[in-house]
Amino acid sequence: MDLLALADFTLVARHGGVGRAARAAGRPKATLSRRVAELEAALELRLFERGGRALKLTEEGRALYERTAALLTELDETAAAVASGARAPRGRLRVSAPLLFSQTAMGRLAAGFALAHPEVRLEVTSEDRAVDMIEEGYDLVIRVDPAPDAALVGRPFLRDRLVAVAAPALAPPAPGERARAVVRGAAGAPADWRLRPGGVAETIAVAPVLGLSSLVMVRDAALAGVGAARLPISLVARDLAAGRLALWGEVDAAPIRLWALYPTRRLLSARVAAFLDHLRAAFPTGSAEELAAYLAD
């Protein structure tokens, strides 16, 4: 397989069109179109549905993109690390991380990085809002399933999944009934949760009675018996193991992925490369179970 054609396919897929990819990369549209066509011919697969202004990935194209985008990013990171040579990371490193990850894991991660790289002045800000890395001066941003951004590159380093839990005394609702629920954000109107309690999806009805702004607060309210809650398995694994919470089932939804993102540029700074290596060393498999074990230490 032509690695250059694969890289151009990834570029077009990331930007959602040949024109946008060409403008972002400063490449001729004709070259990108030809490379993608050559890759499709080599694979004997159609990777994009053509028509309209934007290109849409086919099922085969999406599968290829999901598998290769992270690998190509890792190759870029490895090349940048090699290019950095023996230079020790130094200087200021500004990181933005989501609130829950900051509350549960970032303090320990940051401390380990600071001990390993004493010449780097690490600053971590906890926030869930979308940030403009360039305007606000961040070197790296950690986000949960971020929207595609043509100005950023990165890779997922952790996966998690949602589960529905409740205090043991609170039973799942019977048919026709609604269970009390604690939710993040406004309590809102009654809703249905799609769960897989035994591997088969089913729907349970809930009535939100308490809305909180933090998932840690939602967990604490569930522990107090106020109602059921949907929470990351990494956050409640210890409570489930100790019997403080009961599992109602896994939420029927795509896995949660935590991404490390940084601005698109040819040379990755030694500081950012070192922090990415630190994340990979802390979570080598990136599984939810690994994150739960890390939080339990």
Protein Blocks (a to p, Z undefined) as FASTA:
>chain_A
ZZklmmmmmmmmmnopaklmmmmnopafklmmmmmmmmmmmnopafbdcedjbdcddfkl
mmmmmmmmmmmmmmmmmmmmmmnmmadcedjddddddfklmmmmmmmmmmmmmmmmmmbc
cdddddfbdcdfklnopabdcdehiaddfkbgcddfbdcdddddddfklccddehiacdd
ddehjebjaddddddfkopacddddddfbdcfbfklmmmmmmnopaccdddfklmmmmmm
nopaccfbdcddddddddddddddfbdcfklmmmmmmmmmmmmnopaklmmmmmmZZ
